[in-house]
Structures are given as C-alpha cells and as structure tokens.
Amino acid sequence: MLRARSVWLLLVAIAVLGPAAGPAAAKAPAKKKKAPLTATVNGTFTIRADVGGFGNDNGPNWQTISYEIKDAKIPFRAGVTDSAAAKVKVHVTYEAMAHTDDRSYHFGCDIEDRHSNGVVTGDVFVGVKESSYLQTDGKSKKFLGWTVTPSLPVDMVVVSSGFYQDWDSILMETCTTYGVATPLGSWSVGFAEPDGVGRINSERRSVLLNAIDTNSGQTGSAKGTIKFSATMPR
C-alpha cells in the first residue's frame, strides 16, 4: 500500500513539475527585437517677418526665428510609416529689431531703437510626416513630400532693450534719452514655427529639405535632410 502511494506521488510530481532536466539542457535562444523604423533629422529652418515700417520714416521693423536640429532620432510607431514624433534637442534663436529717426511729430530729438533677443537649447517635440501642400507667402500649392515641424520651446527667455528720445518740455531745449526694456506689441517668439519641406528621393531612403512654409509677409529658408533607417513604402 505504501509502495503504491509512493508511486502515485511520484507520478503527480512529474505531471506538475515536468521531467527532470538533464545536466546540459539547452535554452532556446531569445529572439532579437527588431529595431523600429527611424528618421534621423538634420537641418536649420528660419523664418523672418517684416512687421511693417516703424515711425514716421517707415524704418525697419522685423523679427526672425531659427531652429537648428542635429542628428535627431525620431522613431515611428509599429505599423505606421507616414508620420512620427519625438522629443529631441533643438537650438532656437530669436531676434527682433526696429528703428526710426522720426518717432514723433516733434522737430528733432525723436529717435527710437528697439531690440529683442532670445536663445535656448532644449527638448521639444519634433514631427516628421508626409505632406501634400507647400505654403509660400500665404499661398498654398500642391506639393507631395515630407515635412519636419518642431514645436515652440516653452522656456525661452527673451531679453529686450532700447531707447527713445524726447524733449524735456514744450520749449524743446533739452533732448532726453529714455531707456526701454519691453518688446514691441507686434513681436512674439510664437509668430512662426519654422519647418523644413522636401521630396523623398527615388530610393525612398532620404529627403532633401530645401523649402519652407511661410505665411503672408514672411520669408524663410530651409537646409537639411531626413534619413530613414529603411526603404519607405510607396
């Protein structure tokens, strides 16, 4: 009876635990995870807006913003081949300037000069996607290609400086210069989000970024590339 019980316990143990492994039981090799499709972006994208003449002599009044991206790796989600986005490091430069020699209707003593500058390097979302249109000076035309679009950095600090002149009284005897540390109301780092636009090459492995989307009154330039880690589908 005891012998039968021992045999039964042995059979249960084998059923639960499985047969004992030999001293050199081989493990099945782990499958290597497939690397995701990735876009590598390099480029500099710049937009300038001429806001309009400043002062009574229509002096210069403009602002410009530029994004520089170096070796940014942007992976695609599994099964997606027409768009991707990731947080990557971007260098952003902003500048604005206005000047007039005739800010008022006073005779003389009415120069005004304003400057704003900002520089930041940080992680922002950058997207790559297939695109169907290119906008130039606010006008769209059909353009089948790819676009790189960075978002605006949230922690960009802009420093403003400048001065204006005015007479100290209606007698116009003493010309006084006053400092100004505020930007013009028409200036903002968010006036544009420069992108890079271009067509994919015949091998469908890279894009030359040599065009840029601009709104009315803007000019811009783009110089860069997208390189894909695999051939893109048609």
Secondary structure, 3 states (H helix, E strand, C coil): CHHHHHHHHHHHHHHHHCCCCCCCCCCCCCCCCCCCCEEEEEEEEEEEEECCCECCCCECEEEEEEEEEEEEEEECCCCCCCEEEEEEEEEEEEEEEEEECCCCCCCCCCCEEEEEEEEEEEEEEEEEEEEEEEEECCEEEEEEEEEEEECCCCCCCEEEEEEEEEECCCCCCCEEEEECCCCCCCCCHHHCCCCEEECECCCCCEEEECECCCCCCEEEEEEEEEEECCCCCC
